[in-house]
């Protein structure tokens, strides 16, 4: 297994630059997840690592060796694609063994590698079946097994669960997490648009936006300390609420008078120079609680309710046409709040402050 290092990596198609100044160190044993909106370049970056896309600028190192001009087959990587791409006329055993046969490995080496992968992925009972006799989740496990038998330096996953239904996605995600635990020294890079996959699988998450890296950190770091409004709203579902206001008290805690009439205190230090600063207060829907206090940060009429059983999502009527509604996630069922005016507050330790889209913690 190996480290992976990207230094000033760029990708351009003619005059159009889609990625620039990508600097990232991935250590042996990490499972790093690339996330970002559609078109941000996450799959392109993965394909550059694989050698399926040419790097326009910068260097890519695998295990200390610059591999910019090395063919994919010689990079020591294995890639699992969104589509299973299994040979339909071959058994599970033959699908997993095919690359080793092409490499002219001995029968004993092939059998040992296939049996090891089958044990890790619990595919032993299915080795003599054809792909058409497998479920979608089992087929994806075969595709992963085909990578494992090659014993690569780096595993690459390109949205491997996208073709599965909801239940299979959960089951296969758990299997990938167990796979990583069983191979603690393996280095994995995983692309997804699913935040749950990213938050539950990743050692670190790389958020891509605007042709580069917006922030890198552990799942909880990105959730609890986003460096700007983009990451704050991208990580977490539903997205973080942003309420505009002005700083009216500074110090170890900062008090903000909100444009909608509410007042909020955040555990974010500011100085006298920040007095009167125009800010956006960030509050995650799950951190908001209903309150009868006069000291509230938001008050509005509940326009829509999503009752999910263990919790209820409240959608408040937007303050202006075209504005995003404020959302709150409350534990339990609250159907009686539809059409009612509700006040919300939050723990000061759970609030965020942004100025010019940048968190005050990262100024």
Secondary structure, 3 states (H helix, E strand, C coil): CCCEEEEEEEEEECCEEEEEEEEEEECCCCEEEEEECCCCCHHHHHHHHHCCCCCCEEEEEECCEECCCCCHHHCCEEEECCCCCCCCCCEHHHHHHHHHHHCCCCHHHHHHHHHHHHHHHCCHHHCCCEHHHCCHHHHHHHHHHHHHCCCCCEEEEECCCCCCCHHHHHHHHHHHHHHHHHCCCCEEEEECCCHHHHHHHCCEEEEEECCEEEEEECHHHHHHCCCEHHHHHHCCCCCCEEEEEEEEECCCCEEEEECCCCEEEECCCCCHHHCCCEEEEEECHHHEEEECCCCCCEEEEEEEEEECCCEEEEEECCCCCCCCCCEEEEECCCHHHCCCEEEEEECHHHCEEEECCEEHHHC
